[in-house]
């Protein structure tokens, strides 16, 4: 994972974990540290992947290594989603390729999502690969994916193109590849012009019930 402070005090967090940009336990821990760092030295967070691949989801090697290692990794990944979803600053995701499973949930947890057009797949494969949606994933999926597509996207593991993903809530906008970063930075600048205290207050207000459900599932009733 790479962390850069861009002009305008924008923290750019880039997933950099091999061809698939898989979310491992170590990557999740680094992600959490970078989000905390961004609170102290930036005005907003830009989450990026590779050209051609945002993220293909959790590290399948860790998943296959045993239930303890898999649960440890997934739990840390859910903390990442919680921290993105409750992050006080604007969070813009830049998706220049495929987003599968956890990759889609990183998008859903962000405030705004800009994608690249192309032969890319957006998919929640949990049903197809016989995995359950835990409470955090259920909350994000049901809240942000168009209810008309709950059956197809969540139950049936249907794959979507970038343009289709933008119509059902996985993305907000789709542009040609050479325009994606420029558009994301322009959107970030727009969001950073909003009063920061009100932005945080209203984000937490709108997401209050969802964040309470996520927090309870991860940390108990406290």
Secondary structure, DSSP 8 states (H G I E B T S, - for coil): -EEEEETTTEEEEE--STTTT-B-HHHHHHHHHHHHHHHHH-SEEEEE-BTEEEE--B-HHHHHT-HHHHHHHHHHHHHHHHHHHT-SSEEEEEE-EEEETHHHHHHHHSSEEEEE-SS--EE--TTTTT----HHHHHHHHHHS-GGGIIIIIIS---B-HHHHHHHTS-SEEE-HHHHHHHHHHHHHHHHTS-HHHHHHHHHHHTHHHHHHHHHHHH---
